Amino acid sequence: MLAINEDDRAGFAYGTLPGHPECGEEAFLVRRDGMGQVYFEVRAFSRPGSLIARIAGPVGRLAQDVMTRRYLGAMRSLSRA
């Protein structure tokens, strides 16, 4: 896991562990630009790490999309609080 804590950017990133069905990394960053606007970024990449993940194909991709939408929804809720 990698933590980022800078004046205009904070967040963390992590990679999957051996044995996980997918092989990849995700990063969650909150940054502020020069005008004071705040942005939330999710960066992710993956590839199948097992036969089951390869067979799942589009279903696995759909599951990842659902999780990304949940991350963004949680951040929207937090930003309104």
C-alpha positions in Angstrom: 0.0 0.0 0.0 1.2 3.5 -0.8 -0.1 6.6 1.0 0.0 10.1 -0.5 -0.1 13.2 1.7 0.9 16.4 0.0 -0.3 20.0 0.3 -2.8 19.7 -2.6 -3.2 15.9 -2.9 -4.0 13.0 -0.5 -4.9 9.4 -1.0 -3.7 5.8 -1.1 -3.1 3.1 -3.6 -2.9 -0.7 -3.3 -2.4 -3.8 -5.4 -4.0 -7.2 -5.3 -2.3 -10.0 -3.3 -1.2 -13.3 -4.7 -4.1 -15.6 -5.1 -6.7 -12.9 -5.9 -8.8 -13.7 -9.0 -7.7 -10.3 -10.5 -4.2 -8.9 -10.8 -4.1 -5.1 -10.6 -4.0 -1.9 -8.6 -6.3 0.9 -7.5 -5.7 4.4 -6.3 -8.1 6.8 -4.5 -7.0 10.4 -4.6 -8.5 13.7 -3.4 -6.8 16.8 -4.9 -7.4 20.5 -4.8 -6.5 22.7 -7.7 -5.2 26.3 -7.7 -8.8 27.7 -7.6 -9.8 25.7 -4.5 -11.9 23.1 -6.4 -11.7 19.6 -4.9 -11.6 16.5 -7.1 -11.9 12.8 -6.3 -10.1 10.4 -8.6 -10.3 6.6 -8.8 -7.6 5.1 -10.9 -7.6 1.4 -11.5 -6.2 -1.2 -13.9 -6.5 -5.0 -13.8 -6.3 -8.1 -15.8 -7.5 -11.6 -15.0 -5.2 -13.3 -12.5 -6.9 -16.7 -12.6 -8.7 -19.0 -14.9 -12.0 -18.2 -13.2 -11.5 -14.5 -13.8 -10.8 -15.2 -17.5 -13.9 -17.3 -17.8 -16.0 -14.6 -16.0 -14.9 -12.1 -18.7 -17.6 -9.4 -19.0 -19.3 -10.4 -15.7 -16.0 -9.6 -13.9 -15.8 -6.3 -15.7 -19.4 -5.5 -14.7 -18.6 -6.2 -11.1 -15.7 -3.8 -11.2 -17.9 -1.1 -12.8 -20.5 -1.6 -10.0 -17.8 -1.1 -7.3 -16.4 2.0 -9.0 -19.9 3.5 -9.1 -20.3 2.7 -5.4 -17.0 4.4 -4.6 -18.1 7.5 -6.4 -21.5 7.5 -4.8 -19.9 7.3 -1.4 -17.7 10.3 -2.1 -20.7 12.3 -3.4 -22.5 11.6 -0.1 -19.5 12.6 1.9 -19.0 15.8 -0.1 -22.6 16.8 0.8 -22.2 16.2 4.5 
